[in-house]
Amino acid sequence: MSAALDRTLAALADPARRQVVELLRERPRPAGELARETGLSPPAMSRHLKALRQSGLVEDTHPAFDARVRVYALRPEPMVELMAWLEESERMWSQQLLAFKAHVEDQP
């Protein structure tokens, strides 16, 4: 497993960060809106957004009209790598279960 995938899984281990990812699936949002939607304080949201940025799951931009505002959006690359790993794991488990089933069915 790659270090990037480890960072993605670690970031997604927290329920608040998963909630942020769910909200960002709909559209990019400012940090303040994310804090209100999740019921977290701005400092707590800032910590979660920092973890999501460090994992590569989100990126932030500043709108031209106000450099103080950060708008967060999802980045697809970490999720693509996660999906590939999950698909490979699913294939391995399917093969293992089919082999086990064949073994059990061959027994008298």
PyMOL commands that place a pseudoatom at each C-alpha (Angstrom):
pseudoatom trace, name=CA, resn=MET, resi=1, chain=A, elem=C, hetatm=0, pos=[0.000, 0.000, 0.000]
pseudoatom trace, name=CA, resn=SER, resi=2, chain=A, elem=C, hetatm=0, pos=[1.366, 3.426, -0.917]
pseudoatom trace, name=CA, resn=ALA, resi=3, chain=A, elem=C, hetatm=0, pos=[1.978, 6.286, 1.501]
pseudoatom trace, name=CA, resn=ALA, resi=4, chain=A, elem=C, hetatm=0, pos=[-0.589, 8.392, -0.372]
pseudoatom trace, name=CA, resn=LEU, resi=5, chain=A, elem=C, hetatm=0, pos=[-3.241, 5.709, 0.136]
pseudoatom trace, name=CA, resn=ASP, resi=6, chain=A, elem=C, hetatm=0, pos=[-2.320, 5.525, 3.824]
pseudoatom trace, name=CA, resn=ARG, resi=7, chain=A, elem=C, hetatm=0, pos=[-2.848, 9.304, 4.103]
pseudoatom trace, name=CA, resn=THR, resi=8, chain=A, elem=C, hetatm=0, pos=[-6.216, 9.051, 2.328]
pseudoatom trace, name=CA, resn=LEU, resi=9, chain=A, elem=C, hetatm=0, pos=[-7.448, 6.288, 4.624]
pseudoatom trace, name=CA, resn=ALA, resi=10, chain=A, elem=C, hetatm=0, pos=[-6.192, 8.115, 7.725]
pseudoatom trace, name=CA, resn=ALA, resi=11, chain=A, elem=C, hetatm=0, pos=[-7.982, 11.304, 6.671]
pseudoatom trace, name=CA, resn=LEU, resi=12, chain=A, elem=C, hetatm=0, pos=[-11.220, 9.427, 5.963]
pseudoatom trace, name=CA, resn=ALA, resi=13, chain=A, elem=C, hetatm=0, pos=[-11.078, 7.629, 9.319]
pseudoatom trace, name=CA, resn=ASP, resi=14, chain=A, elem=C, hetatm=0, pos=[-12.594, 10.658, 11.044]
pseudoatom trace, name=CA, resn=PRO, resi=15, chain=A, elem=C, hetatm=0, pos=[-16.415, 11.018, 10.767]
pseudoatom trace, name=CA, resn=ALA, resi=16, chain=A, elem=C, hetatm=0, pos=[-16.261, 14.819, 10.583]
pseudoatom trace, name=CA, resn=ARG, resi=17, chain=A, elem=C, hetatm=0, pos=[-13.849, 14.671, 7.652]
pseudoatom trace, name=CA, resn=ARG, resi=18, chain=A, elem=C, hetatm=0, pos=[-16.065, 12.134, 5.874]
pseudoatom trace, name=CA, resn=GLN, resi=19, chain=A, elem=C, hetatm=0, pos=[-18.970, 14.545, 6.370]
pseudoatom trace, name=CA, resn=VAL, resi=20, chain=A, elem=C, hetatm=0, pos=[-16.899, 17.337, 4.794]
pseudoatom trace, name=CA, resn=VAL, resi=21, chain=A, elem=C, hetatm=0, pos=[-16.101, 15.078, 1.831]
pseudoatom trace, name=CA, resn=GLU, resi=22, chain=A, elem=C, hetatm=0, pos=[-19.815, 14.309, 1.429]
pseudoatom trace, name=CA, resn=LEU, resi=23, chain=A, elem=C, hetatm=0, pos=[-20.640, 18.023, 1.402]
pseudoatom trace, name=CA, resn=LEU, resi=24, chain=A, elem=C, hetatm=0, pos=[-17.882, 18.768, -1.092]
pseudoatom trace, name=CA, resn=ARG, resi=25, chain=A, elem=C, hetatm=0, pos=[-19.199, 16.061, -3.416]
pseudoatom trace, name=CA, resn=GLU, resi=26, chain=A, elem=C, hetatm=0, pos=[-22.122, 18.399, -4.094]
pseudoatom trace, name=CA, resn=ARG, resi=27, chain=A, elem=C, hetatm=0, pos=[-20.019, 21.485, -4.860]
pseudoatom trace, name=CA, resn=PRO, resi=28, chain=A, elem=C, hetatm=0, pos=[-17.016, 23.498, -3.640]
pseudoatom trace, name=CA, resn=ARG, resi=29, chain=A, elem=C, hetatm=0, pos=[-17.733, 25.396, -0.425]
pseudoatom trace, name=CA, resn=PRO, resi=30, chain=A, elem=C, hetatm=0, pos=[-16.105, 28.054, 1.752]
pseudoatom trace, name=CA, resn=ALA, resi=31, chain=A, elem=C, hetatm=0, pos=[-14.656, 26.933, 5.075]
pseudoatom trace, name=CA, resn=GLY, resi=32, chain=A, elem=C, hetatm=0, pos=[-17.254, 28.914, 7.037]
pseudoatom trace, name=CA, resn=GLU, resi=33, chain=A, elem=C, hetatm=0, pos=[-20.107, 27.178, 5.256]
pseudoatom trace, name=CA, resn=LEU, resi=34, chain=A, elem=C, hetatm=0, pos=[-18.548, 23.786, 5.943]
pseudoatom trace, name=CA, resn=ALA, resi=35, chain=A, elem=C, hetatm=0, pos=[-18.254, 24.659, 9.634]
pseudoatom trace, name=CA, resn=ARG, resi=36, chain=A, elem=C, hetatm=0, pos=[-21.921, 25.706, 9.795]
pseudoatom trace, name=CA, resn=GLU, resi=37, chain=A, elem=C, hetatm=0, pos=[-23.128, 22.640, 7.877]
pseudoatom trace, name=CA, resn=THR, resi=38, chain=A, elem=C, hetatm=0, pos=[-21.217, 20.238, 10.120]
pseudoatom trace, name=CA, resn=GLY, resi=39, chain=A, elem=C, hetatm=0, pos=[-21.855, 22.082, 13.381]
pseudoatom trace, name=CA, resn=LEU, resi=40, chain=A, elem=C, hetatm=0, pos=[-18.134, 22.398, 14.090]
pseudoatom trace, name=CA, resn=SER, resi=41, chain=A, elem=C, hetatm=0, pos=[-16.396, 25.478, 15.391]
pseudoatom trace, name=CA, resn=PRO, resi=42, chain=A, elem=C, hetatm=0, pos=[-14.232, 27.354, 12.864]
pseudoatom trace, name=CA, resn=PRO, resi=43, chain=A, elem=C, hetatm=0, pos=[-10.990, 26.273, 14.618]
pseudoatom trace, name=CA, resn=ALA, resi=44, chain=A, elem=C, hetatm=0, pos=[-12.089, 22.608, 14.591]
pseudoatom trace, name=CA, resn=MET, resi=45, chain=A, elem=C, hetatm=0, pos=[-13.060, 22.858, 10.921]
pseudoatom trace, name=CA, resn=SER, resi=46, chain=A, elem=C, hetatm=0, pos=[-9.714, 24.451, 10.155]
pseudoatom trace, name=CA, resn=ARG, resi=47, chain=A, elem=C, hetatm=0, pos=[-7.917, 21.461, 11.704]
pseudoatom trace, name=CA, resn=HIS, resi=48, chain=A, elem=C, hetatm=0, pos=[-10.041, 18.998, 9.700]
pseudoatom trace, name=CA, resn=LEU, resi=49, chain=A, elem=C, hetatm=0, pos=[-9.513, 20.918, 6.468]
pseudoatom trace, name=CA, resn=LYS, resi=50, chain=A, elem=C, hetatm=0, pos=[-5.765, 20.979, 7.106]
pseudoatom trace, name=CA, resn=ALA, resi=51, chain=A, elem=C, hetatm=0, pos=[-5.772, 17.184, 7.473]
pseudoatom trace, name=CA, resn=LEU, resi=52, chain=A, elem=C, hetatm=0, pos=[-7.807, 16.819, 4.276]
pseudoatom trace, name=CA, resn=ARG, resi=53, chain=A, elem=C, hetatm=0, pos=[-5.430, 19.157, 2.401]
pseudoatom trace, name=CA, resn=GLN, resi=54, chain=A, elem=C, hetatm=0, pos=[-2.373, 17.278, 3.657]
pseudoatom trace, name=CA, resn=SER, resi=55, chain=A, elem=C, hetatm=0, pos=[-3.883, 13.997, 2.508]
pseudoatom trace, name=CA, resn=GLY, resi=56, chain=A, elem=C, hetatm=0, pos=[-4.488, 15.492, -0.933]
pseudoatom trace, name=CA, resn=LEU, resi=57, chain=A, elem=C, hetatm=0, pos=[-8.258, 14.931, -0.776]
pseudoatom trace, name=CA, resn=VAL, resi=58, chain=A, elem=C, hetatm=0, pos=[-9.118, 18.634, -1.003]
pseudoatom trace, name=CA, resn=GLU, resi=59, chain=A, elem=C, hetatm=0, pos=[-7.591, 21.772, -2.416]
pseudoatom trace, name=CA, resn=ASP, resi=60, chain=A, elem=C, hetatm=0, pos=[-8.350, 25.369, -1.595]
pseudoatom trace, name=CA, resn=THR, resi=61, chain=A, elem=C, hetatm=0, pos=[-8.591, 28.459, -3.745]
pseudoatom trace, name=CA, resn=HIS, resi=62, chain=A, elem=C, hetatm=0, pos=[-9.141, 32.118, -3.020]
pseudoatom trace, name=CA, resn=PRO, resi=63, chain=A, elem=C, hetatm=0, pos=[-11.866, 33.916, -4.923]
pseudoatom trace, name=CA, resn=ALA, resi=64, chain=A, elem=C, hetatm=0, pos=[-10.663, 37.036, -6.738]
pseudoatom trace, name=CA, resn=PHE, resi=65, chain=A, elem=C, hetatm=0, pos=[-13.029, 39.247, -4.751]
pseudoatom trace, name=CA, resn=ASP, resi=66, chain=A, elem=C, hetatm=0, pos=[-11.715, 38.273, -1.282]
pseudoatom trace, name=CA, resn=ALA, resi=67, chain=A, elem=C, hetatm=0, pos=[-8.320, 36.704, -0.604]
pseudoatom trace, name=CA, resn=ARG, resi=68, chain=A, elem=C, hetatm=0, pos=[-9.339, 36.009, 3.009]
pseudoatom trace, name=CA, resn=VAL, resi=69, chain=A, elem=C, hetatm=0, pos=[-11.962, 33.455, 1.931]
pseudoatom trace, name=CA, resn=ARG, resi=70, chain=A, elem=C, hetatm=0, pos=[-10.887, 29.913, 1.132]
pseudoatom trace, name=CA, resn=VAL, resi=71, chain=A, elem=C, hetatm=0, pos=[-13.104, 27.768, -1.032]
pseudoatom trace, name=CA, resn=TYR, resi=72, chain=A, elem=C, hetatm=0, pos=[-12.517, 24.021, -0.756]
pseudoatom trace, name=CA, resn=ALA, resi=73, chain=A, elem=C, hetatm=0, pos=[-13.055, 21.447, -3.482]
pseudoatom trace, name=CA, resn=LEU, resi=74, chain=A, elem=C, hetatm=0, pos=[-12.404, 17.726, -3.771]
pseudoatom trace, name=CA, resn=ARG, resi=75, chain=A, elem=C, hetatm=0, pos=[-9.448, 16.387, -5.713]
pseudoatom trace, name=CA, resn=PRO, resi=76, chain=A, elem=C, hetatm=0, pos=[-10.207, 13.147, -7.575]
pseudoatom trace, name=CA, resn=GLU, resi=77, chain=A, elem=C, hetatm=0, pos=[-6.741, 11.566, -7.591]
pseudoatom trace, name=CA, resn=PRO, resi=78, chain=A, elem=C, hetatm=0, pos=[-6.707, 10.175, -4.024]
pseudoatom trace, name=CA, resn=MET, resi=79, chain=A, elem=C, hetatm=0, pos=[-10.154, 8.634, -4.486]
pseudoatom trace, name=CA, resn=VAL, resi=80, chain=A, elem=C, hetatm=0, pos=[-9.117, 7.037, -7.789]
pseudoatom trace, name=CA, resn=GLU, resi=81, chain=A, elem=C, hetatm=0, pos=[-6.190, 5.350, -6.034]
pseudoatom trace, name=CA, resn=LEU, resi=82, chain=A, elem=C, hetatm=0, pos=[-8.466, 4.272, -3.160]
pseudoatom trace, name=CA, resn=MET, resi=83, chain=A, elem=C, hetatm=0, pos=[-11.029, 2.816, -5.575]
pseudoatom trace, name=CA, resn=ALA, resi=84, chain=A, elem=C, hetatm=0, pos=[-8.314, 0.872, -7.419]
pseudoatom trace, name=CA, resn=TRP, resi=85, chain=A, elem=C, hetatm=0, pos=[-7.068, -0.584, -4.125]
pseudoatom trace, name=CA, resn=LEU, resi=86, chain=A, elem=C, hetatm=0, pos=[-10.613, -1.507, -3.065]
pseudoatom trace, name=CA, resn=GLU, resi=87, chain=A, elem=C, hetatm=0, pos=[-11.307, -3.173, -6.419]
pseudoatom trace, name=CA, resn=GLU, resi=88, chain=A, elem=C, hetatm=0, pos=[-8.105, -5.211, -6.144]
pseudoatom trace, name=CA, resn=SER, resi=89, chain=A, elem=C, hetatm=0, pos=[-8.998, -6.211, -2.566]
pseudoatom trace, name=CA, resn=GLU, resi=90, chain=A, elem=C, hetatm=0, pos=[-12.492, -7.199, -3.685]
pseudoatom trace, name=CA, resn=ARG, resi=91, chain=A, elem=C, hetatm=0, pos=[-11.042, -9.380, -6.484]
pseudoatom trace, name=CA, resn=MET, resi=92, chain=A, elem=C, hetatm=0, pos=[-8.696, -11.100, -4.037]
pseudoatom trace, name=CA, resn=TRP, resi=93, chain=A, elem=C, hetatm=0, pos=[-11.493, -11.808, -1.537]
pseudoatom trace, name=CA, resn=SER, resi=94, chain=A, elem=C, hetatm=0, pos=[-13.803, -13.049, -4.280]
pseudoatom trace, name=CA, resn=GLN, resi=95, chain=A, elem=C, hetatm=0, pos=[-11.133, -15.473, -5.445]
pseudoatom trace, name=CA, resn=GLN, resi=96, chain=A, elem=C, hetatm=0, pos=[-10.520, -16.632, -1.880]
pseudoatom trace, name=CA, resn=LEU, resi=97, chain=A, elem=C, hetatm=0, pos=[-14.230, -17.182, -1.241]
pseudoatom trace, name=CA, resn=LEU, resi=98, chain=A, elem=C, hetatm=0, pos=[-14.690, -19.058, -4.517]
pseudoatom trace, name=CA, resn=ALA, resi=99, chain=A, elem=C, hetatm=0, pos=[-11.740, -21.301, -3.659]
pseudoatom trace, name=CA, resn=PHE, resi=100, chain=A, elem=C, hetatm=0, pos=[-13.163, -21.913, -0.181]
pseudoatom trace, name=CA, resn=LYS, resi=101, chain=A, elem=C, hetatm=0, pos=[-16.595, -22.709, -1.633]
pseudoatom trace, name=CA, resn=ALA, resi=102, chain=A, elem=C, hetatm=0, pos=[-15.048, -25.173, -4.089]
pseudoatom trace, name=CA, resn=HIS, resi=103, chain=A, elem=C, hetatm=0, pos=[-13.088, -26.791, -1.265]
pseudoatom trace, name=CA, resn=VAL, resi=104, chain=A, elem=C, hetatm=0, pos=[-16.184, -27.166, 0.934]
pseudoatom trace, name=CA, resn=GLU, resi=105, chain=A, elem=C, hetatm=0, pos=[-18.280, -28.533, -1.914]
pseudoatom trace, name=CA, resn=ASP, resi=106, chain=A, elem=C, hetatm=0, pos=[-15.596, -31.125, -2.726]
pseudoatom trace, name=CA, resn=GLN, resi=107, chain=A, elem=C, hetatm=0, pos=[-15.644, -32.510, 0.817]
pseudoatom trace, name=CA, resn=PRO, resi=108, chain=A, elem=C, hetatm=0, pos=[-17.791, -35.630, 1.460]
for i in range(1, 108): cmd.bond("trace and resi %d" % i, "trace and resi %d" % (i + 1))
show_as sticks, trace
zoom trace
